[in-house]
Amino acid sequence: MIDLPTVRRLAAAALENVERHRGRINALNVYPVPDGDTGTNLQKTMEGIVAELDRSEAVTTAQLAADVQRAATMEAKGNSGVILSTIVRGMARVLGEGTQVDGGVMAEAFRAGATSAYQAVKLPVEGTMLTVIREMAEESELPDVRALPVVEGLARVVARG
């Protein structure tokens, strides 16, 4: 079921993961310039999304998706935050249409996030976070991943990312 407490927990876990790996992500940042702020911008963007979710009073899946989309757009920091926001918006559009998530919906959401991100970047470059979301979408579309319970499928998708 897609509900506010679950989305809050997922967003908080994502933020915690970005915080834990921010330095490593900053060190990887070499495109388009080695400014070393990708991890920091992802963290700031996620902090804004988490804060907005903490304020949300959404009671329907559609309202929750709209809150997440708005937060991702308004809180995006730097290029990486903008790209993350397009991924989140693409995924939220799919997830906001229903109340249940299974492997098929998860795959559709990851593909929508990847497509949204690639379309938002004028000259997409592989070896960036675009590649990561594309690889995650590809993993989510594998028949054996689609057949797994959502939590196990999501673990596989995240591991591939």
Secondary structure as GFF3:
##gff-version 3
##sequence-region A 1 161
A	DSSP	alpha_helix	4	28	.	.	.	ID=ss1
A	DSSP	alpha_helix	38	55	.	.	.	ID=ss2
A	DSSP	alpha_helix	61	75	.	.	.	ID=ss3
A	DSSP	alpha_helix	78	95	.	.	.	ID=ss4
A	DSSP	alpha_helix	103	120	.	.	.	ID=ss5
A	DSSP	alpha_helix	129	141	.	.	.	ID=ss6
A	DSSP	alpha_helix	143	146	.	.	.	ID=ss7
A	DSSP	alpha_helix	150	160	.	.	.	ID=ss8
###
